[in-house]
């Protein structure tokens, strides 16, 4: 199922109560909110595009072939800088669309679930 986001889109291929596998796209020049999840961890594998990952207080330039693990409670944000970023993702833990705590958001969204 594909969900449109202000920064791109998410496509979930397999979802259970404790596991989601899929892919998301961040359009060039866009970025996700600066946020964390209290019950979910992520493993990302970058397929295409180059960008910047903020993970806690560190910044990383990432691109095709890079993999990232984001633990439960870790603050993170992804910005697509050169080309659209296609990222394969595996999310594990307590899968709940409302499990998001946003600290900054370019699109005026609040903590009321993933929108």
N, C-alpha and C positions, 0 to 999 in steps of 0.2 A: 504494500500500500504506500503510495507516494503522498507526502504532506508538503505543501508549499510553505516556505518560510520567507520572511522579509530579506534574508541574506542568501537564499538559495532554496534547497529542498532536501528532504529526507525520504529514503525509500527503504522500508523494513521488509525483509524477505522472509524471516522466520522470527516468530515472537511467542514466548511462553511467559509464565509468571515471573521467571527468574533469569531470562536470557533473551536478548534480541540481537539478530545479525542483519546487517544491511549495508547501505552506502548513503553518504550524504555529499552534497555539492554546496560549496561556498563560492558565489560569483566573484570574479575579480573586482577588487575595490570594496568588497563587503566584509563584514566580520560578525561573528556570533557575539552574544552578550558575554560579559565577564561574569562567570557563574560557577557554582559548584552543585554537586548532588550529594545528599546525605545518605543515600542507600544504594548508589550505583557506582560501579567502576567501568572504565572504557579501555578498549585496546583499539588503536587506530593504525591503519596502514595507508599511506598516501600513494594513490595511483597516478595522479597528475596535478600539475599546478605547483606554484611555490608560494610560500607564505610565512607568516610569523605565528608561533605558538607562545602564548603566555601560560606558564605553568607555575602556580604560586608566585614567587617574586622573581622568577627567571624568564628570560626571553630566548627563543630558539628560532633560527631560520630552518624551515623544513621544506622538503620537496619529494619528488617521486622516489619510492623505495624506502622512505623513512617510516619507522614504526614508533608508536608512542603508547605508553601505558599511563592512564590517569586513574589514580586511586580514589576511593570513596572520600569525599570531603576536600579534594584538592581543587583549588581555584584555577580556572582555565578559560582561555579565549583563543579562537583561531581566526586569523585575518588572511584573506587571499590577496596576495600582492602582485603576482605575475601569472596571469591566466586563471581560469576557474580551477578550483581545487576539488578533485574527486577523492573521497576518502572512504575506504572500507572500514566498517566499525563493528565491534562486538561489545555489547553492553551486558554486564552481569550484575546480579544483586536483586534488590527489591524493585521491580519494574513498575514505576508509577509516573505517568505524565506530569503530575504535580510536583515531583521531586526535583525542584530547581530553585536555587536561591540566587537571584540576580543582584549584582552589585553595580553594574553599569550596563546600559543598553541603548544603542543608537536609534532604536525604533520605538521607544516609549513603552516597552512592555514591562510588566511587573512580575511578581513571583506567582501569578495565578496560572500555573501549569505551563507547558511548552506551547507557545503560540508563534 
